[in-house]
């Protein structure tokens, strides 16, 4: 077979002659089809020197793509057509990957100014192209961006997932709020305001968590976002220390319920009916119809007297008679008056006793019991009845007096 060297030489010449055009063709560079995200991961382990070489390689690819776009524009006479749009899309897609390489190089301390300048120059709209051509090509450019897996498709997918996540967490927040409502309704000591506070807190916190998670679909790094929220919360908390103290006191008031809306109270030097409550302050309408807003911090840190906290109250009254009057007679009159007063409760039994030998009178304490709502009616009715009966029975009601004795000295 190898006895004819001349034939072998001819065959070898023919092989290289026919195969030379194949080797002369441009071979696609490795990595052109890699996605931007995968490219970013591939570049992470590289050193600055390796990234410099990679940047030069990708700039060469972008240069070739930009030349192809320019050739297409020359061939079309500057007008947009399918070939021009295709070349522009290929160039822009390649430019996005070049930017990934540049960003990786910049992160590791490389000089990227010349690369950034070149990318900006070849991807910008030429001044010679004119405003008319730009407006003409705008719909096509937008559609190409929308169809680009690393452009419009990526953003549309992210926005869709963002909205879906918000919708799902809104449903979850509503479900958890209902569960919380059922749980807090079993609290016998909790006020309606406290129940609403817990329910709204669960709903809002759940939705906020969903919002933070949804932001990740838009490519937002939630680490700095959460850190910023923490810093802002610290600053606000420091600036509003007193308000936060009132807030905490409001929560304690709502949990322990020393009073509720509609109760008559005496708190922080203010007496009146509780008109409204929130987590920061309590509004009290005084008995002379003044509206007083008291910070919850002052209420919780002071003595709280709930005047109408119980269903019944003891009415404490003192009546005095003269030293010359009949004690038994006066006591009988008082007992008769109390027994005939309809609003006085039979149980607990009223107390009527001689209590004090005062300077000008012998004082009786009269202590009947009544419903809290009837307190003042009993007080006023008994006081009036005692005055009328004492006058009718000849029992004196002395007023303060002072005897002056004069001694004559001879």
Buried (B, 14 or more C-beta within 10 A) or exposed (E): EEEEEEEEEEEEEEEEEEEEEEEEEEEEEEBEEBBBEEBBEBBEEBEBEBBBEBBEBBBEBBBBBBEBBBEBBEEBEEEBEEBBBBBBBBBBBBBBBBBBBBBBBBEBEBEBEEBBEBBEEBBEEEEEBEEEBEEBBEEBBEEBBEEBEBBBEBBEEBEEBBEEBBEEBBEBBEEBBEEBBEEBEEEEEBBEBBBEBBBEEBBEEBBEEBBBBBBBBEEBEBEEEEEEEEEEEEEEEEEEEEBBBBBBBBBEBBEBBBBBBEBBBBBBEBBBBBBEBBBBBBBBBEEEEEEBEBBBBBBBEEEBEBBBBEEBBEBEBEBBBBEEBBEEBBBEBBEEBBEEBEBBBEEEEBBBEEBEEEEBBBBBBBBBBBBEEBBEBBBEBBBEBBEEBBEEEEBBBBEEEEEEEEEEEE
